Amino acid sequence: MHISSAIRVALLTLTAFAGTALSSASHADEGSVQLTIYKAGWVIGGSGGSGSLSFRGRNYALSAGGLDYGLVFGGSKTVLRGRVSNINRPSDVAGVYGAAGAGLAVGRGARAIVLTNQKGAVLELSGRQTGLMANVDLSGLAITLK
């Protein structure tokens, strides 16, 4: 009889914990993001730029920077727009996003990318890339709130 009481208490505790976890996940929201990123490199490349997050009727300034390693050659400017999902507060967009990719831009070209950070924020971005850039690389992009 004493064991069944302990099991009931454990089940109630697990149910309450699961309900709290599900209710916080269900409140996740989305916003829109605009980024302008300048990239240059020769084997090792770097990128930097800025942008903004529009979330729940307010705008927040963003800063972005990163490193690329692999076959990287040239320089480009990329303007990306899209949405960020699975965030509860503006600071959730801040973090490190990683990607492996390949591309070639001569003059103007289209660019689309989906990235996830360690907090679970998902960026779905597309836009235009201008410049001369050839790459087959691993890259990381760190976004911070200004």
BELVEN-V253258 format. One record per backbone hydrogen bond with DSSP energy under -1.0 kcal/mol. NH is the residue of the N-H (numbers start at 1). CO is the residue of the C=O. If there is no record, write none. Layout:
NH;CO
NH;CO
//
This chain:
5;1
6;2
7;3
8;4
9;5
10;6
11;7
12;8
13;9
14;10
15;11
16;12
17;13
18;14
19;15
20;16
21;17
22;18
23;19
24;20
25;21
26;22
28;25
29;87
31;84
32;54
33;82
34;52
35;80
36;50
37;78
38;48
39;76
40;46
41;74
42;44
43;72
44;42
45;68
46;40
47;66
48;38
49;64
50;36
51;62
52;34
53;60
54;32
55;58
58;55
60;53
62;51
63;144
64;49
65;142
66;47
68;45
69;138
70;43
71;136
72;70
73;134
74;41
75;132
76;39
77;130
78;37
79;128
80;35
81;126
82;33
83;124
84;31
85;122
87;29
92;89
93;90
95;143
97;141
99;139
101;137
103;135
105;133
107;131
109;129
111;127
113;125
115;123
117;121
120;117
122;85
123;115
124;83
125;113
126;81
127;111
128;79
129;109
130;77
131;107
132;75
133;105
134;73
135;103
136;71
137;101
138;69
139;99
140;67
141;97
142;65
143;95
144;63
146;61
//
